[in-house]
């Protein structure tokens, strides 16, 4: 995964807030410039150019504000909740295993490092990183790693996926997802004591996942 994209994913909340502040500033400057220049439209042609530029600034600020504002509304609550959970014990929750529909609990994996990946079959980045995650599970299982895929889709849909994409990792489902969401895929890294150590929003590469889990194994 591109390092720039990774950096953006890890700082998305700050970027959205910063973008919203900049957008509001651009909007106010555009309004002020347009109002001041509109009073001089009968003057030299330069005033018309200034008026056009001020309108561009106004529209750009409006567009950026809508984009960042919508992002904060959609993702903000989940991101803030995830941040509050870091370095605290992750509360146990129940799910059903896709393979046989039997119940399972996060606490079942206490003593192992859990890489919990919230995904969906309709999510292209989720599907793209699954091969790397499955390889990670196969490589590090003997060292105590468990990769747990968790979706809120129905069991039949998930069974169909597993039939076409065999996996050694644990596949489970829960409706609704018992964790705060800020987009998919989102990966929670839980240490052997059940403490949440990292939340990764967005797609990652095998090397990036490996670097994250090795410090806890």
C-alpha positions in Angstrom: 0.0 0.0 0.0 1.2 3.5 -0.8 2.9 5.1 2.3 1.0 8.3 1.6 -2.3 6.5 1.6 -1.4 4.8 4.8 -0.4 8.1 6.4 -3.7 9.6 5.3 -5.7 6.7 6.8 -3.9 6.9 10.1 -4.5 10.7 10.4 -7.9 10.9 8.7 -9.7 12.5 11.7 -7.1 15.3 11.9 -7.2 15.8 8.1 -11.0 16.1 8.0 -11.1 18.6 10.8 -8.2 20.6 9.3 -9.9 20.4 5.9 -13.1 21.7 7.3 -11.4 24.6 9.0 -9.6 25.5 5.8 -12.8 25.2 3.8 -14.7 27.5 6.1 -11.8 30.1 5.9 -11.9 29.8 2.1 -15.6 30.3 2.1 -15.5 33.4 4.2 -12.7 34.9 2.2 -14.6 34.1 -1.0 -17.7 35.8 0.3 -15.8 38.8 1.5 -13.9 39.2 -1.8 -17.0 38.7 -3.9 -18.9 41.3 -1.9 -16.1 43.9 -2.1 -15.5 43.3 -5.8 -19.2 43.3 -6.7 -19.3 46.9 -5.7 -16.7 47.8 -8.3 -18.0 45.8 -11.3 -18.6 49.0 -13.2 -14.9 49.8 -12.9 -11.9 48.3 -14.7 -11.9 44.8 -16.1 -9.6 43.8 -13.4 -12.5 43.9 -11.0 -14.4 41.3 -13.0 -11.3 39.0 -12.9 -11.1 39.5 -9.1 -14.8 38.8 -8.8 -14.4 35.5 -10.8 -11.5 34.4 -8.7 -13.4 35.2 -5.5 -16.3 33.0 -6.8 -13.9 30.2 -7.5 -12.6 30.5 -3.9 -16.1 30.5 -2.6 -17.2 27.4 -4.5 -14.0 25.6 -3.7 -14.5 26.3 0.0 -18.2 25.2 -0.2 -17.2 22.0 -1.9 -14.4 21.2 0.5 -16.6 22.0 3.5 -19.3 19.7 2.3 -16.8 16.9 1.7 -15.0 17.2 5.0 -18.2 17.8 6.9 -19.8 14.7 5.4 -16.7 12.7 6.3 -16.8 13.8 9.9 -20.5 13.0 10.2 -20.0 9.6 8.7 -16.7 8.5 10.2 -16.0 10.9 13.1 -18.0 9.2 15.9 -16.5 5.8 15.1 -12.9 7.2 15.0 -13.3 9.1 18.3 -14.8 6.0 20.0 -11.9 3.8 18.6 -9.4 6.2 19.9 -10.9 6.1 23.4 -10.7 2.3 23.4 -6.9 2.2 22.7 -4.7 0.7 25.5 -7.7 -0.5 27.3 -9.1 -4.1 27.6 -11.4 -4.7 24.7 -14.8 -5.7 26.0 -15.8 -9.3 25.3 -18.5 -9.9 22.7 -20.2 -12.9 21.1 -20.3 -13.8 17.4 -21.2 -16.8 15.3 -18.6 -18.9 13.4 -19.4 -19.0 9.6 -18.2 -22.6 9.2 -20.7 -24.2 11.5 -22.8 -21.4 13.0 -21.6 -22.2 16.5 -21.2 -19.3 19.0 -17.8 -17.9 19.8 -16.4 -15.1 22.0 -13.5 -12.7 21.7 -12.4 -14.0 25.1 -11.9 -17.5 23.6 -8.6 -16.1 22.1 -7.2 -14.7 25.3 -3.5 -15.5 25.4 -3.1 -15.0 21.7 -2.6 -11.9 19.6 -5.8 -11.3 17.7 -5.9 -9.4 14.4 -9.6 -8.7 14.1 -10.5 -7.5 10.6 -14.0 -6.0 10.1 -14.9 -6.5 6.4 -17.6 -7.2 3.9 -17.9 -9.0 0.6 -19.1 -5.8 -1.1 -15.9 -3.9 0.0 -13.2 -4.1 -2.7 -10.3 -3.0 -0.4 -11.4 -5.7 2.1 -11.3 -8.4 -0.5 -7.9 -7.2 -1.8 -6.2 -7.5 1.6 -7.7 -10.8 2.6 -5.1 -12.9 0.9 -2.4 -11.1 2.8 -4.2 -11.5 6.1 -4.8 -15.2 5.4 -1.1 -15.6 4.7 -0.3 -13.8 7.9 -2.4 -16.2 9.8 -0.7 -19.2 8.3 2.8 -17.8 8.9 2.4 -16.7 12.5 -0.3 -19.0 13.9 2.3 -21.1 15.7 3.7 -18.0 17.4 0.2 -17.2 18.8 -1.5 -15.1 16.1 -5.2 -15.5 15.2 -6.7 -13.6 12.3 -10.4 -13.2 12.9 -12.6 -11.9 10.0 -15.8 -10.4 11.2 -18.7 -9.3 9.0 -22.3 -8.3 9.5 -23.5 -10.1 6.4 -25.7 -13.2 6.5 -24.1 -16.6 6.8 -25.1 -17.8 3.4 -23.3 -14.9 1.7 -20.1 -15.5 3.7 -20.2 -19.3 3.1 -20.4 -18.6 -0.6 -17.3 -16.4 -0.3 -15.3 -19.0 1.7 -16.2 -21.7 -0.9 -14.6 -19.7 -3.7 -11.8 -18.2 -1.5 -10.6 -20.9 1.0 -9.1 -19.5 4.2 -7.2 -20.8 7.2 -8.2 -17.8 9.3 -11.3 -17.7 11.5 -14.4 -16.3 9.8 -17.3 -15.0 11.9 -20.3 -12.8 11.7 -22.3 -10.6 14.0 -25.4 -8.4 13.4 -24.7 -5.7 14.2 -20.9 -5.3 14.4 -20.2 -5.0 18.1 -17.4 -2.4 17.6 -17.4 1.3 16.6 -17.0 1.6 12.8 -15.3 4.3 10.8 -15.2 2.6 7.4 -14.2 -0.8 6.0 -11.9 -2.5 6.2 -11.0 -1.7 9.8 -8.5 -3.8 11.7 -8.2 -4.1 15.5 -5.0 -5.5 17.0 -5.6 -7.0 20.4 -2.6 -8.3 22.5 -2.4 -11.5 24.6 -4.0 -9.8 27.6 -7.0 -8.6 25.6 -5.8 -5.0 25.4 -6.6 -3.1 22.2 -3.2 -1.8 20.9 -3.9 -0.5 17.4 -6.8 0.4 15.1 -6.0 0.5 11.4 -8.5 2.1 9.1 -8.3 1.2 5.5 -6.4 -1.4 3.5 -2.9 -2.5 4.5 -0.2 -4.7 3.0 1.2 -7.9 4.4 4.4 -6.1 5.5 2.5 -3.4 7.3 0.3 -6.0 9.1 3.4 -8.0 10.0 5.2 -5.0 11.4 2.2 -4.3 13.6 1.7 -7.8 15.1 5.3 -8.8 15.6 5.8 -6.3 18.5 3.0 -8.1 20.4 4.0 -11.8 19.7 
